[in-house]
Amino acid sequence: MLMAVGHVQMNRLRAARFLEAKARGYAFTNYIHPSVVRHPSVQWGENNVVLDHVAIHPFSKVGNGNFICSNASIGHGCTIDDDCLINSGVSIAGETHIQSGCFIGVNATIGDNLTVGDHCYIGANTLIAKSTQAAQTYISAPGERFPMASDDFLKFIQRTPPAAP
């Protein structure tokens, strides 16, 4: 069986349904897309869904009931506890511990040797450079328009002299 409940109540609903089904004697499996790069040293729980083109590096541990979306990268020696949702494009650096029930938004980056506390919400494009407290929200400001036209900006960063009139 595979308990595929979406991100509801900071993943608590999926966790509760999983435990109910386990108590009734159901057996669980993992769905891991064939394109996933996973090393033999990775330790797997059960009831995990891992979508296409995910990389899970050596000596990592993935608990139960996690949902890992396309193109995520989980560094060496990471621990992902239970019932987390890791969205597309997320990068988690080596030796980091993601505790249970976390939501990590699209393209978020988690630094190395950190702990993300239980039930944290990490918004899209957010950089986490220090360990977090449990049950907190971390979001980054959205991109703002830079006061320079795109062609002018490219010339500026390439240090190309302006075109002659």
Phi, psi and omega in degrees: 000153176225121182266096185256071176263134182291188183284094180230135178054048182050044176070008181290327180295315178300317180298316181295316180295322177299312181296322177298314181293322177299318180297333178273002175094007179289144175262147183241156178232181172244149167251116179234115182302143182301337181279354183294132175269110181226141183265151183300337182280352180291133178261132185245137166277215179227165179066036177258144173242123180233114184276185190296149172059034173271144174244124177239112191279168186304149173066019176274160178232131178240119183287219183253146168071026179269151177235114183244117185277173185306144171064023174278154178231124180245115187290173183300139174069015179283154172238122173252113182291222187255150166062040176261153172242116181247113187280176182301140174076004180291139174241123177243116183285168188302149175062022180268146181245116175259112182283175190297147170076017183277150171244123180239117187286167183309131175062018174291154179233128179246123182293177184275154177057038180246167171236126173260117185296160179311141171055037173276149173250116178250114185288168179302142176060021181269136175261124175254113183248356177223155177301151184249160173276160180290151172057038179244164179247132179232119179224155177252155177293144177291158178299146179242155178292130176274139187282055178207137178298151185300317178298318178295321180295316178298319177298320181297312184283337178270354181054037178272132178297148180299150179293145178290145180291000000 
